[in-house]
Amino acid sequence: MRVVNGEIVIDQQSTMIDHIDTTDEALPMLKYDDSNHITSASFKPKLKPLKWTKDETELFYKCLSIFGTNFSMLAIMFPTRNRKQLLNKYKNEERINPGHVNYALTHKKALGKYLILYIYLILLIKL
């Protein structure tokens, strides 16, 4: 459209669209390679599952009776395990041995008696 002598006149050239070549050869082909799919989990460190020894399981129950279900505190007690592994151990033991877990949680123990045992076991685990 344009204004001629104060009137609006439709310009015929503005109503025409140039033809665009839409053949496959004219458009670049983008290839998507889904073999390298990256998410935030791609950067997460992968931990190998470690079997729990009888000594570690016994220590787990003793720590459970001292700290309860405070898995952050339990993670400090087990330097070779992370919080998630301890939570999974708790869930597994709760399923397999609910009486033992319940006993450990209901019969709380003071930290004082077991402090030397804790230091000794931590030193053994770190070696």
N, CA, C and O atoms as a printed pandas DataFrame, in Angstrom:
     atom_number atom_name residue_name chain_id  residue_number  x_coord  y_coord  z_coord
0              1         N          MET        A               1    0.842   -1.172    0.000
1              2        CA          MET        A               1    0.000    0.000    0.000
2              3         C          MET        A               1    0.885    1.232    0.000
3              4         O          MET        A               1    2.007    1.224    0.507
4              5         N          ARG        A               2    0.341    2.290   -0.586
5              6        CA          ARG        A               2    1.034    3.576   -0.594
6              7         C          ARG        A               2    0.001    4.693   -0.709
7              8         O          ARG        A               2   -1.148    4.444   -1.076
8              9         N          VAL        A               3    0.396    5.888   -0.404
9             10        CA          VAL        A               3   -0.503    7.041   -0.449
10            11         C          VAL        A               3   -0.168    7.843   -1.706
11            12         O          VAL        A               3    0.972    8.264   -1.901
12            13         N          VAL        A               4   -1.199    8.053   -2.573
13            14        CA          VAL        A               4   -1.035    8.852   -3.794
14            15         C          VAL        A               4   -2.117    9.923   -3.778
15            16         O          VAL        A               4   -3.306    9.607   -3.737
16            17         N          ASN        A               5   -1.707   11.197   -3.809
17            18        CA          ASN        A               5   -2.631   12.339   -3.791
18            19         C          ASN        A               5   -3.617   12.251   -2.625
19            20         O          ASN        A               5   -4.794   12.575   -2.784
20            21         N          GLY        A               6   -3.144   11.817   -1.460
21            22        CA          GLY        A               6   -3.992   11.772   -0.277
22            23         C          GLY        A               6   -4.873   10.533   -0.213
23            24         O          GLY        A               6   -5.641   10.384    0.738
24            25         N          GLU        A               7   -4.789    9.644   -1.187
25            26        CA          GLU        A               7   -5.594    8.413   -1.161
26            27         C          GLU        A               7   -4.683    7.199   -1.001
27            28         O          GLU        A               7   -3.537    7.193   -1.450
28            29         N          ILE        A               8   -5.215    6.194   -0.361
29            30        CA          ILE        A               8   -4.465    4.952   -0.178
30            31         C          ILE        A               8   -4.693    4.079   -1.407
31            32         O          ILE        A               8   -5.825    3.759   -1.770
32            33         N          VAL        A               9   -3.593    3.708   -2.029
33            34        CA          VAL        A               9   -3.655    2.878   -3.232
34            35         C          VAL        A               9   -2.892    1.586   -2.942
35            36         O          VAL        A               9   -1.812    1.612   -2.352
36            37         N          ILE        A              10   -3.465    0.459   -3.363
37            38        CA          ILE        A              10   -2.797   -0.832   -3.167
38            39         C          ILE        A              10   -1.756   -1.005   -4.255
39            40         O          ILE        A              10   -2.047   -0.925   -5.448
40            41         N          ASP        A              11   -0.559   -1.239   -3.813
41            42        CA          ASP        A              11    0.550   -1.474   -4.737
42            43         C          ASP        A              11    0.530   -2.959   -5.103
43            44         O          ASP        A              11    0.623   -3.810   -4.219
44            45         N          GLN        A              12    0.412   -3.278   -6.384
45            46        CA          GLN        A              12    0.301   -4.661   -6.834
46            47         C          GLN        A              12    1.568   -5.466   -6.531
47            48         O          GLN        A              12    1.492   -6.677   -6.323
48            49         N          GLN        A              13    2.706   -4.820   -6.505
49            50        CA          GLN        A              13    3.944   -5.544   -6.228
50            51         C          GLN        A              13    4.016   -6.011   -4.766
51            52         O          GLN        A              13    4.656   -7.019   -4.466
52            53         N          SER        A              14    3.365   -5.284   -3.870
53            54        CA          SER        A              14    3.408   -5.680   -2.462
54            55         C          SER        A              14    2.489   -6.861   -2.173
55            56         O          SER        A              14    2.614   -7.496   -1.125
56            57         N          THR        A              15    1.568   -7.165   -3.086
57            58        CA          THR        A              15    0.681   -8.308   -2.875
58            59         C          THR        A              15    1.264   -9.593   -3.434
59            60         O          THR        A              15    0.694  -10.664   -3.226
60            61         N          MET        A              16    2.357   -9.519   -4.123
61            62        CA          MET        A              16    2.997  -10.693   -4.718
62            63         C          MET        A              16    4.121  -11.191   -3.804
63            64         O          MET        A              16    4.850  -10.400   -3.206
64            65         N          ILE        A              17    4.241  -12.494   -3.713
65            66        CA          ILE        A              17    5.312  -13.113   -2.938
66            67         C          ILE        A              17    6.236  -13.814   -3.915
67            68         O          ILE        A              17    5.796  -14.535   -4.810
68            69         N          ASP        A              18    7.525  -13.586   -3.723
69            70        CA          ASP        A              18    8.493  -14.267   -4.578
70            71         C          ASP        A              18    8.464  -15.757   -4.284
71            72         O          ASP        A              18    8.317  -16.175   -3.135
72            73         N          HIS        A              19    8.603  -16.542   -5.325
73            74        CA          HIS        A              19    8.606  -17.998   -5.187
74            75         C          HIS        A              19    9.924  -18.452   -4.556
75            76         O          HIS        A              19   11.003  -18.058   -4.999
76            77         N          ILE        A              20    9.822  -19.282   -3.522
77            78        CA          ILE        A              20   11.006  -19.817   -2.858
78            79         C          ILE        A              20   11.116  -21.287   -3.225
79            80         O          ILE        A              20   10.137  -22.029   -3.150
80            81         N          ASP        A              21   12.303  -21.700   -3.620
81            82        CA          ASP        A              21   12.531  -23.087   -4.008
82            83         C          ASP        A              21   12.519  -23.954   -2.747
83            84         O          ASP        A              21   13.378  -23.802   -1.879
84            85         N          THR        A              22   11.551  -24.856   -2.648
85            86        CA          THR        A              22   11.412  -25.697   -1.459
86            87         C          THR        A              22   11.776  -27.146   -1.736
87            88         O          THR        A              22   11.359  -28.032   -0.990
88            89         N          THR        A              23   12.518  -27.402   -2.757
89            90        CA          THR        A              23   12.935  -28.778   -3.025
90            91         C          THR        A              23   13.944  -29.214   -1.974
91            92         O          THR        A              23   14.539  -28.385   -1.286
92            93         N          ASP        A              24   14.127  -30.506   -1.859
93            94        CA          ASP        A              24   15.045  -31.057   -0.858
94            95         C          ASP        A              24   16.479  -30.597   -1.071
95            96         O          ASP        A              24   17.241  -30.474   -0.112
96            97         N          GLU        A              25   16.847  -30.345   -2.304
97            98        CA          GLU        A              25   18.222  -29.939   -2.585
98            99         C          GLU        A              25   18.498  -28.514   -2.100
99           100         O          GLU        A              25   19.635  -28.185   -1.762
100          101         N          ALA        A              26   17.483  -27.684   -2.064
101          102        CA          ALA        A              26   17.684  -26.292   -1.675
102          103         C          ALA        A              26   17.823  -26.134   -0.159
103          104         O          ALA        A              26   18.514  -25.229    0.307
104          105         N          LEU        A              27   17.168  -27.011    0.615
105          106        CA          LEU        A              27   17.208  -26.905    2.074
106          107         C          LEU        A              27   18.341  -27.761    2.636
107          108         O          LEU        A              27   18.519  -28.903    2.212
108          109         N          PRO        A              28   19.094  -27.231    3.568
109          110        CA          PRO        A              28   20.153  -28.054    4.172
110          111         C          PRO        A              28   19.527  -29.103    5.091
111          112         O          PRO        A              28   18.566  -28.812    5.804
112          113         N          MET        A              29   20.058  -30.295    5.075
113          114        CA          MET        A              29   19.547  -31.375    5.917
114          115         C          MET        A              29   20.296  -31.375    7.247
115          116         O          MET        A              29   21.526  -31.396    7.278
116          117         N          LEU        A              30   19.558  -31.352    8.317
117          118        CA          LEU        A              30   20.143  -31.436    9.647
118          119         C          LEU        A              30   20.015  -32.868   10.126
119          120         O          LEU        A              30   18.937  -33.458   10.065
120          121         N          LYS        A              31   21.102  -33.418   10.596
121          122        CA          LYS        A              31   21.082  -34.783   11.103
122          123         C          LYS        A              31   21.152  -34.729   12.622
123          124         O          LYS        A              31   21.959  -33.997   13.195
124          125         N          TYR        A              32   20.311  -35.501   13.252
125          126        CA          TYR        A              32   20.282  -35.558   14.708
126          127         C          TYR        A              32   20.885  -36.881   15.147
127          128         O          TYR        A              32   20.396  -37.952   14.787
128          129         N          ASP        A              33   21.933  -36.795   15.915
129          130        CA          ASP        A              33   22.601  -37.985   16.417
130          131         C          ASP        A              33   22.219  -38.144   17.885
131          132         O          ASP        A              33   22.690  -37.391   18.737
132          133         N          ASP        A              34   21.362  -39.128   18.182
133          134        CA          ASP        A              34   20.883  -39.294   19.552
134          135         C          ASP        A              34   21.787  -40.206   20.385
135          136         O          ASP        A              34   21.458  -40.517   21.530
136          137         N          SER        A              35   22.904  -40.632   19.835
137          138        CA          SER        A              35   23.803  -41.489   20.606
138          139         C          SER        A              35   24.551  -40.699   21.682
139          140         O          SER        A              35   25.011  -41.285   22.662
140          141         N          ASN        A              36   24.677  -39.396   21.519
141          142        CA          ASN        A              36   25.368  -38.555   22.500
142          143         C          ASN        A              36   24.373  -37.700   23.272
143          144         O          ASN        A              36   24.552  -36.488   23.395
144          145         N          HIS        A              37   23.336  -38.323   23.786
145          146        CA          HIS        A              37   22.315  -37.603   24.537
146          147         C          HIS        A              37   22.895  -37.211   25.895
147          148         O          HIS        A              37   23.335  -38.076   26.652
148          149         N          ILE        A              38   22.900  -35.931   26.204
149          150        CA          ILE        A              38   23.512  -35.430   27.435
150          151         C          ILE        A              38   22.441  -34.799   28.318
151          152         O          ILE        A              38   21.651  -33.970   27.866
152          153         N          THR        A              39   22.429  -35.204   29.574
153          154        CA          THR        A              39   21.549  -34.611   30.577
154          155         C          THR        A              39   22.404  -34.261   31.796
155          156         O          THR        A              39   23.620  -34.453   31.786
156          157         N          SER        A              40   21.769  -33.755   32.829
157          158        CA          SER        A              40   22.522  -33.424   34.042
158          159         C          SER        A              40   23.093  -34.684   34.695
159          160         O          SER        A              40   24.110  -34.622   35.385
160          161         N          ALA        A              41   22.438  -35.825   34.477
161          162        CA          ALA        A              41   22.941  -37.078   35.043
162          163         C          ALA        A              41   24.228  -37.534   34.364
163          164         O          ALA        A              41   24.953  -38.363   34.913
164          165         N          SER        A              42   24.519  -37.008   33.189
165          166        CA          SER        A              42   25.750  -37.379   32.477
166          167         C          SER        A              42   26.990  -36.941   33.243
167          168         O          SER        A              42   28.055  -37.538   33.083
168          169         N          PHE        A              43   26.872  -35.922   34.059
169          170        CA          PHE        A              43   28.014  -35.376   34.776
170          171         C          PHE        A              43   28.087  -35.856   36.221
171          172         O          PHE        A              43   29.001  -35.479   36.954
172          173         N          LYS        A              44   27.134  -36.679   36.633
173          174        CA          LYS        A              44   27.103  -37.193   37.989
174          175         C          LYS        A              44   28.123  -38.329   38.121
175          176         O          LYS        A              44   28.181  -39.200   37.253
176          177         N          PRO        A              45   28.919  -38.334   39.180
177          178        CA          PRO        A              45   29.904  -39.411   39.318
178          179         C          PRO        A              45   29.204  -40.747   39.535
179          180         O          PRO        A              45   28.238  -40.845   40.293
180          181         N          LYS        A              46   29.699  -41.751   38.870
181          182        CA          LYS        A              46   29.101  -43.078   38.967
182          183         C          LYS        A              46   29.834  -43.873   40.050
183          184         O          LYS        A              46   31.052  -44.043   39.993
184          185         N          LEU        A              47   29.084  -44.349   41.021
185          186        CA          LEU        A              47   29.664  -45.107   42.118
186          187         C          LEU        A              47   29.366  -46.585   41.932
187          188         O          LEU        A              47   28.237  -46.970   41.625
188          189         N          LYS        A              48   30.387  -47.406   42.120
189          190        CA          LYS        A              48   30.179  -48.840   42.042
190          191         C          LYS        A              48   29.503  -49.298   43.330
191          192         O          LYS        A              48   29.868  -48.847   44.416
192          193         N          PRO        A              49   28.529  -50.185   43.217
193          194        CA          PRO        A              49   27.915  -50.692   44.441
194          195         C          PRO        A              49   28.894  -51.606   45.180
195          196         O          PRO        A              49   29.485  -52.508   44.587
196          197         N          LEU        A              50   29.054  -51.362   46.462
197          198        CA          LEU        A              50   29.938  -52.168   47.296
198          199         C          LEU        A              50   29.089  -53.053   48.194
199          200         O          LEU        A              50   28.098  -52.597   48.765
200          201         N          LYS        A              51   29.474  -54.312   48.319
201          202        CA          LYS        A              51   28.752  -55.211   49.215
202          203         C          LYS        A              51   29.035  -54.818   50.661
203          204         O          LYS        A              51   30.141  -54.400   51.005
204          205         N          TRP        A              52   28.028  -54.962   51.481
205          206        CA          TRP        A              52   28.175  -54.664   52.899
206          207         C          TRP        A              52   28.722  -55.911   53.595
207          208         O          TRP        A              52   28.188  -57.008   53.429
208          209         N          THR        A              53   29.781  -55.737   54.368
209          210        CA          THR        A              53   30.324  -56.850   55.142
210          211         C          THR        A              53   29.493  -57.008   56.419
211          212         O          THR        A              53   28.692  -56.141   56.767
212          213         N          LYS        A              54   29.702  -58.127   57.103
213          214        CA          LYS        A              54   28.980  -58.349   58.363
214          215         C          LYS        A              54   29.375  -57.299   59.401
215          216         O          LYS        A              54   28.536  -56.825   60.167
216          217         N          ASP        A              55   30.656  -56.942   59.417
217          218        CA          ASP        A              55   31.121  -55.923   60.373
218          219         C          ASP        A              55   30.481  -54.569   60.090
219          220         O          ASP        A              55   30.091  -53.855   61.014
220          221         N          GLU        A              56   30.374  -54.217   58.805
221          222        CA          GLU        A              56   29.743  -52.947   58.439
222          223         C          GLU        A              56   28.263  -52.952   58.806
223          224         O          GLU        A              56   27.731  -51.942   59.266
224          225         N          THR        A              57   27.601  -54.087   58.601
225          226        CA          THR        A              57   26.181  -54.182   58.946
226          227         C          THR        A              57   25.992  -54.065   60.453
227          228         O          THR        A              57   25.057  -53.411   60.915
228          229         N          GLU        A              58   26.875  -54.694   61.214
229          230        CA          GLU        A              58   26.804  -54.591   62.674
230          231         C          GLU        A              58   27.031  -53.148   63.125
231          232         O          GLU        A              58   26.326  -52.644   64.000
232          233         N          LEU        A              59   28.019  -52.491   62.520
233          234        CA          LEU        A              59   28.278  -51.085   62.833
234          235         C          LEU        A              59   27.088  -50.218   62.416
235          236         O          LEU        A              59   26.753  -49.248   63.095
236          237         N          PHE        A              60   26.457  -50.571   61.303
237          238        CA          PHE        A              60   25.281  -49.832   60.841
238          239         C          PHE        A              60   24.182  -49.871   61.904
239          240         O          PHE        A              60   23.574  -48.845   62.206
240          241         N          TYR        A              61   23.927  -51.052   62.470
241          242        CA          TYR        A              61   22.895  -51.167   63.499
242          243         C          TYR        A              61   23.279  -50.407   64.769
243          244         O          TYR        A              61   22.418  -49.804   65.409
244          245         N          LYS        A              62   24.551  -50.429   65.136
245          246        CA          LYS        A              62   24.980  -49.683   66.325
246          247         C          LYS        A              62   24.817  -48.179   66.100
247          248         O          LYS        A              62   24.352  -47.454   66.980
248          249         N          CYS        A              63   25.202  -47.727   64.916
249          250        CA          CYS        A              63   25.052  -46.298   64.599
250          251         C          CYS        A              63   23.581  -45.916   64.492
251          252         O          CYS        A              63   23.189  -44.807   64.857
252          253         N          LEU        A              64   22.775  -46.838   63.992
253          254        CA          LEU        A              64   21.336  -46.591   63.892
254          255         C          LEU        A              64   20.733  -46.429   65.285
255          256         O          LEU        A              64   19.830  -45.616   65.483
256          257         N          SER        A              65   21.230  -47.202   66.249
257          258        CA          SER        A              65   20.706  -47.072   67.614
258          259         C          SER        A              65   21.215  -45.802   68.294
259          260         O          SER        A              65   20.610  -45.339   69.261
260          261         N          ILE        A              66   22.311  -45.236   67.807
261          262        CA          ILE        A              66   22.832  -43.993   68.393
262          263         C          ILE        A              66   22.205  -42.770   67.727
263          264         O          ILE        A              66   21.718  -41.871   68.412
264          265         N          PHE        A              67   22.216  -42.736   66.391
265          266        CA          PHE        A              67   21.796  -41.543   65.653
266          267         C          PHE        A              67   20.390  -41.624   65.072
267          268         O          PHE        A              67   19.870  -40.622   64.581
268          269         N          GLY        A              68   19.773  -42.787   65.120
269          270        CA          GLY        A              68   18.443  -42.930   64.523
270          271         C          GLY        A              68   18.540  -42.875   63.003
271          272         O          GLY        A              68   19.492  -43.383   62.411
272          273         N          THR        A              69   17.557  -42.261   62.390
273          274        CA          THR        A              69   17.523  -42.205   60.924
274          275         C          THR        A              69   18.134  -40.916   60.382
275          276         O          THR        A              69   17.739  -40.447   59.315
276          277         N          ASN        A              70   19.072  -40.353   61.090
277          278        CA          ASN        A              70   19.804  -39.177   60.616
278          279         C          ASN        A              70   20.917  -39.672   59.683
279          280         O          ASN        A              70   22.044  -39.912   60.117
280          281         N          PHE        A              71   20.582  -39.820   58.403
281          282        CA          PHE        A              71   21.508  -40.429   57.452
282          283         C          PHE        A              71   22.702  -39.532   57.144
283          284         O          PHE        A              71   23.743  -40.028   56.711
284          285         N          SER        A              72   22.579  -38.253   57.352
285          286        CA          SER        A              72   23.731  -37.364   57.174
286          287         C          SER        A              72   24.782  -37.655   58.244
287          288         O          SER        A              72   25.980  -37.655   57.963
288          289         N          MET        A              73   24.330  -37.898   59.456
289          290        CA          MET        A              73   25.260  -38.242   60.534
290          291         C          MET        A              73   25.833  -39.636   60.314
291          292         O          MET        A              73   27.014  -39.877   60.567
292          293         N          LEU        A              74   25.000  -40.546   59.844
293          294        CA          LEU        A              74   25.482  -41.894   59.546
294          295         C          LEU        A              74   26.537  -41.861   58.440
295          296         O          LEU        A              74   27.481  -42.651   58.455
296          297         N          ALA        A              75   26.378  -40.949   57.484
297          298        CA          ALA        A              75   27.350  -40.829   56.388
298          299         C          ALA        A              75   28.714  -40.389   56.918
299          300         O          ALA        A              75   29.744  -40.758   56.354
300          301         N          ILE        A              76   28.728  -39.615   57.983
301          302        CA          ILE        A              76   29.996  -39.222   58.602
302          303         C          ILE        A              76   30.647  -40.439   59.256
303          304         O          ILE        A              76   31.869  -40.584   59.241
304          305         N          MET        A              77   29.827  -41.300   59.823
305          306        CA          MET        A              77   30.337  -42.497   60.489
306          307         C          MET        A              77   30.877  -43.524   59.498
307          308         O          MET        A              77   31.734  -44.336   59.847
308          309         N          PHE        A              78   30.378  -43.489   58.269
309          310        CA          PHE        A              78   30.816  -44.420   57.229
310          311         C          PHE        A              78   31.486  -43.630   56.108
311          312         O          PHE        A              78   30.816  -43.241   55.151
312          313         N          PRO        A              79   32.778  -43.386   56.202
313          314        CA          PRO        A              79   33.440  -42.556   55.190
314          315         C          PRO        A              79   33.486  -43.188   53.799
315          316         O          PRO        A              79   33.663  -42.480   52.808
316          317         N          THR        A              80   33.328  -44.512   53.715
317          318        CA          THR        A              80   33.356  -45.165   52.399
318          319         C          THR        A              80   31.975  -45.247   51.761
319          320         O          THR        A              80   31.834  -45.742   50.643
320          321         N          ARG        A              81   30.964  -44.768   52.462
321          322        CA          ARG        A              81   29.582  -44.819   51.961
322          323         C          ARG        A              81   29.018  -43.407   51.893
323          324         O          ARG        A              81   29.419  -42.530   52.659
324          325         N          ASN        A              82   28.085  -43.196   50.970
325          326        CA          ASN        A              82   27.419  -41.895   50.917
326          327         C          ASN        A              82   26.018  -42.021   51.516
327          328         O          ASN        A              82   25.571  -43.118   51.852
328          329         N          ARG        A              83   25.349  -40.910   51.641
329          330        CA          ARG        A              83   24.032  -40.857   52.281
330          331         C          ARG        A              83   23.020  -41.746   51.563
331          332         O          ARG        A              83   22.218  -42.424   52.205
332          333         N          LYS        A              84   23.061  -41.742   50.234
333          334        CA          LYS        A              84   22.122  -42.536   49.431
334          335         C          LYS        A              84   22.328  -44.031   49.680
335          336         O          LYS        A              84   21.357  -44.779   49.797
336          337         N          GLN        A              85   23.583  -44.467   49.762
337          338        CA          GLN        A              85   23.862  -45.873   50.025
338          339         C          GLN        A              85   23.358  -46.277   51.408
339          340         O          GLN        A              85   22.842  -47.380   51.587
340          341         N          LEU        A              86   23.507  -45.388   52.380
341          342        CA          LEU        A              86   23.018  -45.680   53.728
342          343         C          LEU        A              86   21.499  -45.740   53.767
343          344         O          LEU        A              86   20.925  -46.581   54.460
344          345         N          LEU        A              87   20.853  -44.856   53.030
345          346        CA          LEU        A              87   19.393  -44.878   52.963
346          347         C          LEU        A              87   18.914  -46.173   52.315
347          348         O          LEU        A              87   17.944  -46.776   52.775
348          349         N          ASN        A              88   19.588  -46.604   51.249
349          350        CA          ASN        A              88   19.231  -47.868   50.597
350          351         C          ASN        A              88   19.467  -49.054   51.522
351          352         O          ASN        A              88   18.675  -49.996   51.538
352          353         N          LYS        A              89   20.551  -49.013   52.293
353          354        CA          LYS        A              89   20.829  -50.072   53.266
354          355         C          LYS        A              89   19.725  -50.122   54.314
355          356         O          LYS        A              89   19.269  -51.201   54.691
356          357         N          TYR        A              90   19.299  -48.961   54.780
357          358        CA          TYR        A              90   18.219  -48.897   55.771
358          359         C          TYR        A              90   16.933  -49.500   55.205
359          360         O          TYR        A              90   16.276  -50.305   55.866
360          361         N          LYS        A              91   16.581  -49.113   53.992
361          362        CA          LYS        A              91   15.358  -49.640   53.371
362          363         C          LYS        A              91   15.452  -51.148   53.183
363          364         O          LYS        A              91   14.482  -51.871   53.409
364          365         N          ASN        A              92   16.624  -51.616   52.766
365          366        CA          ASN        A              92   16.827  -53.044   52.550
366          367         C          ASN        A              92   16.729  -53.813   53.867
367          368         O          ASN        A              92   16.066  -54.847   53.937
368          369         N          GLU        A              93   17.383  -53.314   54.897
369          370        CA          GLU        A              93   17.338  -53.968   56.207
370          371         C          GLU        A              93   15.935  -53.906   56.808
371          372         O          GLU        A              93   15.507  -54.836   57.491
372          373         N          GLU        A              94   15.230  -52.822   56.554
373          374        CA          GLU        A              94   13.860  -52.691   57.056
374          375         C          GLU        A              94   12.952  -53.737   56.410
375          376         O          GLU        A              94   12.022  -54.241   57.041
376          377         N          ARG        A              95   13.230  -54.051   55.164
377          378        CA          ARG        A              95   12.442  -55.058   54.446
378          379         C          ARG        A              95   12.837  -56.471   54.887
379          380         O          ARG        A              95   11.975  -57.319   55.118
380          381         N          ILE        A              96   14.151  -56.717   55.002
381          382        CA          ILE        A              96   14.652  -58.059   55.313
382          383         C          ILE        A              96   14.577  -58.361   56.810
383          384         O          ILE        A              96   14.206  -59.467   57.201
384          385         N          ASN        A              97   14.924  -57.396   57.637
385          386        CA          ASN        A              97   15.076  -57.599   59.070
386          387         C          ASN        A              97   14.360  -56.507   59.864
387          388         O          ASN        A              97   15.015  -55.757   60.588
388          389         N          PRO        A              98   13.027  -56.396   59.749
389          390        CA          PRO        A              98   12.330  -55.275   60.397
390          391         C          PRO        A              98   12.434  -55.291   61.926
391          392         O          PRO        A              98   12.442  -54.232   62.554
392          393         N          GLY        A              99   12.514  -56.477   62.528
393          394        CA          GLY        A              99   12.625  -56.562   63.982
394          395         C          GLY        A              99   13.930  -55.978   64.495
395          396         O          GLY        A              99   13.951  -55.278   65.508
396          397         N          HIS        A             100   15.000  -56.262   63.802
397          398        CA          HIS        A             100   16.314  -55.754   64.206
398          399         C          HIS        A             100   16.380  -54.234   64.051
399          400         O          HIS        A             100   16.929  -53.541   64.908
400          401         N          VAL        A             101   15.818  -53.721   62.958
401          402        CA          VAL        A             101   15.793  -52.266   62.734
402          403         C          VAL        A             101   14.945  -51.591   63.804
403          404         O          VAL        A             101   15.342  -50.567   64.361
404          405         N          ASN        A             102   13.784  -52.159   64.092
405          406        CA          ASN        A             102   12.891  -51.592   65.103
406          407         C          ASN        A             102   13.563  -51.597   66.475
407          408         O          ASN        A             102   13.446  -50.630   67.228
408          409         N          TYR        A             103   14.267  -52.682   66.799
409          410        CA          TYR        A             103   14.966  -52.760   68.080
410          411         C          TYR        A             103   16.053  -51.681   68.173
411          412         O          TYR        A             103   16.207  -51.030   69.205
412          413         N          ALA        A             104   16.800  -51.505   67.082
413          414        CA          ALA        A             104   17.876  -50.502   67.077
414          415         C          ALA        A             104   17.317  -49.095   67.246
415          416         O          ALA        A             104   17.942  -48.251   67.889
416          417         N          LEU        A             105   16.150  -48.840   66.676
417          418        CA          LEU        A             105   15.565  -47.499   66.762
418          419         C          LEU        A             105   14.879  -47.239   68.102
419          420         O          LEU        A             105   14.840  -46.099   68.564
420          421         N          THR        A             106   14.341  -48.279   68.724
421          422        CA          THR        A             106   13.622  -48.075   69.990
422          423         C          THR        A             106   14.539  -48.150   71.206
423          424         O          THR        A             106   14.214  -47.580   72.248
424          425         N          HIS        A             107   15.657  -48.827   71.104
425          426        CA          HIS        A             107   16.605  -48.935   72.214
426          427         C          HIS        A             107   17.816  -48.058   71.912
427          428         O          HIS        A             107   18.854  -48.534   71.451
428          429         N          LYS        A             108   17.655  -46.777   72.183
429          430        CA          LYS        A             108   18.707  -45.792   71.891
430          431         C          LYS        A             108   19.904  -45.994   72.812
431          432         O          LYS        A             108   19.763  -46.363   73.978
432          433         N          LYS        A             109   21.089  -45.741   72.255
433          434        CA          LYS        A             109   22.327  -45.834   73.026
434          435         C          LYS        A             109   23.012  -44.478   73.020
435          436         O          LYS        A             109   22.876  -43.701   72.076
436          437         N          ALA        A             110   23.743  -44.210   74.081
437          438        CA          ALA        A             110   24.480  -42.948   74.173
438          439         C          ALA        A             110   25.765  -43.062   73.358
439          440         O          ALA        A             110   26.322  -44.150   73.206
440          441         N          LEU        A             111   26.215  -41.961   72.850
441          442        CA          LEU        A             111   27.423  -41.946   72.020
442          443         C          LEU        A             111   28.680  -42.176   72.848
443          444         O          LEU        A             111   29.660  -42.713   72.331
444          445         N          GLY        A             112   28.678  -41.788   74.109
445          446        CA          GLY        A             112   29.875  -41.853   74.944
446          447         C          GLY        A             112   30.520  -43.225   75.005
447          448         O          GLY        A             112   31.738  -43.337   74.860
448          449         N          LYS        A             113   29.728  -44.279   75.216
449          450        CA          LYS        A             113   30.267  -45.628   75.332
450          451         C          LYS        A             113   30.918  -46.097   74.037
451          452         O          LYS        A             113   31.898  -46.842   74.053
452          453         N          TYR        A             114   30.368  -45.655   72.935
453          454        CA          TYR        A             114   30.795  -46.188   71.646
454          455         C          TYR        A             114   31.757  -45.274   70.901
455          456         O          TYR        A             114   32.119  -45.557   69.759
456          457         N          LEU        A             115   32.170  -44.197   71.524
457          458        CA          LEU        A             115   33.051  -43.256   70.837
458          459         C          LEU        A             115   34.400  -43.887   70.497
459          460         O          LEU        A             115   34.905  -43.695   69.392
460          461         N          ILE        A             116   34.986  -44.633   71.426
461          462        CA          ILE        A             116   36.276  -45.289   71.159
462          463         C          ILE        A             116   36.098  -46.361   70.090
463          464         O          ILE        A             116   36.938  -46.498   69.201
464          465         N          LEU        A             117   35.014  -47.115   70.175
465          466        CA          LEU        A             117   34.722  -48.126   69.151
466          467         C          LEU        A             117   34.574  -47.476   67.781
467          468         O          LEU        A             117   35.062  -47.997   66.779
468          469         N          TYR        A             118   33.908  -46.354   67.750
469          470        CA          TYR        A             118   33.717  -45.626   66.492
470          471         C          TYR        A             118   35.053  -45.199   65.897
471          472         O          TYR        A             118   35.297  -45.411   64.709
472          473         N          ILE        A             119   35.913  -44.605   66.701
473          474        CA          ILE        A             119   37.214  -44.142   66.211
474          475         C          ILE        A             119   38.032  -45.328   65.707
475          476         O          ILE        A             119   38.676  -45.243   64.661
476          477         N          TYR        A             120   38.008  -46.423   66.443
477          478        CA          TYR        A             120   38.741  -47.625   66.042
478          479         C          TYR        A             120   38.221  -48.164   64.709
479          480         O          TYR        A             120   39.010  -48.489   63.821
480          481         N          LEU        A             121   36.914  -48.260   64.568
481          482        CA          LEU        A             121   36.337  -48.796   63.329
482          483         C          LEU        A             121   36.575  -47.871   62.145
483          484         O          LEU        A             121   36.824  -48.344   61.036
484          485         N          ILE        A             122   36.504  -46.580   62.358
485          486        CA          ILE        A             122   36.776  -45.630   61.275
486          487         C          ILE        A             122   38.219  -45.771   60.807
487          488         O          ILE        A             122   38.494  -45.738   59.607
488          489         N          LEU        A             123   39.132  -45.928   61.748
489          490        CA          LEU        A             123   40.535  -46.118   61.370
490          491         C          LEU        A             123   40.725  -47.416   60.597
491          492         O          LEU        A             123   41.509  -47.456   59.650
492          493         N          LEU        A             124   40.025  -48.472   60.982
493          494        CA          LEU        A             124   40.112  -49.741   60.254
494          495         C          LEU        A             124   39.553  -49.616   58.842
495          496         O          LEU        A             124   40.130  -50.147   57.894
496          497         N          ILE        A             125   38.438  -48.918   58.702
497          498        CA          ILE        A             125   37.799  -48.771   57.391
498          499         C          ILE        A             125   38.672  -47.942   56.459
499          500         O          ILE        A             125   38.771  -48.246   55.270
500          501         N          LYS        A             126   39.307  -46.894   56.986
501          502        CA          LYS        A             126   40.138  -46.031   56.145
502          503         C          LYS        A             126   41.397  -46.739   55.664
503          504         O          LYS        A             126   41.946  -46.379   54.622
504          505         N          LEU        A             127   41.867  -47.746   56.411
505          506        CA          LEU        A             127   43.074  -48.471   56.001
506          507         C          LEU        A             127   42.683  -49.394   54.922
507          508         O          LEU        A             127   43.524  -50.126   54.400
